[in-house]
């Protein structure tokens, strides 16, 4: 078993997109049917990370610790714990 989809609901959609894009994720704007516009990025192994705006039926994603592994020459190698615009912990492993 493996994960294939991670959805984060946020009140700060653009700020979160900028934060995760700054870690190397390439987001596309999407809309499915009558649903809200949101952003989606495909990670390795075809795992999809989506960022959705909050709505009355979908409150902001609360406490979450998300682990990502990236190759980024501009960041020092090793483990870093960052905080996204909504205060969620992002455990970043830089290789």
C-alpha positions as CSV (number, residue, x, y, z in Angstrom):
1,X,0.0,0.0,0.0
2,X,1.1,3.5,-0.7
3,X,-0.4,7.0,-0.6
4,X,-1.6,8.5,-3.8
5,X,-3.3,11.7,-2.7
6,X,-2.8,14.3,-0.1
7,X,-5.3,17.2,0.2
8,X,-4.7,20.3,2.3
9,X,-7.6,22.8,2.9
10,X,-6.4,26.3,3.6
11,X,-7.6,29.8,4.1
12,X,-4.3,31.0,2.6
13,X,-4.3,29.2,-0.8
14,X,-1.9,31.5,-2.7
15,X,0.5,31.7,0.2
16,X,0.5,27.9,0.7
17,X,1.0,27.4,-3.1
18,X,4.0,29.8,-3.0
19,X,5.5,28.1,0.1
20,X,5.3,24.5,-1.4
21,X,6.3,25.8,-4.9
22,X,9.4,27.2,-3.2
23,X,10.2,23.7,-2.1
24,X,10.2,22.6,-5.7
25,X,6.6,21.5,-6.4
26,X,5.2,22.4,-9.7
27,X,1.5,23.3,-9.3
28,X,-1.2,23.4,-11.9
29,X,-4.5,25.2,-11.4
30,X,-7.4,22.7,-11.6
31,X,-11.2,22.6,-11.3
32,X,-13.3,19.4,-11.4
33,X,-16.9,20.0,-12.5
34,X,-18.5,22.6,-10.3
35,X,-15.9,22.2,-7.6
36,X,-13.6,25.1,-6.5
37,X,-10.4,26.0,-8.3
38,X,-7.4,24.5,-6.5
39,X,-3.8,23.6,-7.1
40,X,-2.3,20.2,-7.8
41,X,1.3,19.0,-8.0
42,X,2.4,15.5,-8.9
43,X,5.2,14.2,-6.7
44,X,7.4,11.2,-7.3
45,X,5.6,7.8,-7.6
46,X,2.6,9.8,-8.9
47,X,1.5,11.0,-5.5
48,X,-0.7,14.1,-5.9
49,X,-0.6,17.0,-3.4
50,X,-3.6,19.2,-3.8
51,X,-4.2,22.6,-2.1
52,X,-7.9,23.6,-1.8
53,X,-9.6,26.7,-0.5
54,X,-11.7,26.2,2.6
55,X,-15.5,26.2,2.3
56,X,-18.4,25.7,4.6
57,X,-18.3,22.0,4.2
58,X,-14.5,21.7,4.2
59,X,-12.7,23.6,7.1
60,X,-9.0,24.2,7.1
61,X,-6.8,21.2,7.6
62,X,-5.7,21.4,11.1
63,X,-2.6,20.0,12.7
64,X,-0.6,17.9,10.2
65,X,3.1,17.0,9.9
66,X,4.0,16.5,6.2
67,X,7.3,14.9,5.3
68,X,8.9,15.7,1.9
69,X,12.2,14.6,0.4
70,X,13.7,17.1,-2.1
71,X,16.9,17.5,-4.1
72,X,17.7,21.2,-3.8
73,X,21.3,22.5,-4.3
74,X,20.3,25.9,-2.7
75,X,19.4,24.3,0.7
76,X,21.9,22.6,3.0
77,X,21.7,18.8,2.9
78,X,20.0,17.1,5.9
79,X,16.7,17.4,7.8
80,X,14.9,20.7,8.3
81,X,11.6,21.3,9.9
82,X,9.7,24.2,8.3
83,X,6.3,25.8,9.0
84,X,3.9,26.4,6.2
85,X,1.7,29.6,6.1
86,X,-1.0,27.9,8.1
87,X,1.4,26.7,10.8
88,X,1.7,23.0,9.8
89,X,5.0,21.3,10.3
90,X,6.8,20.3,7.1
91,X,9.6,17.8,7.7
92,X,12.0,18.4,4.8
93,X,14.8,16.0,4.0
94,X,17.2,17.7,1.6
95,X,19.5,15.4,-0.4
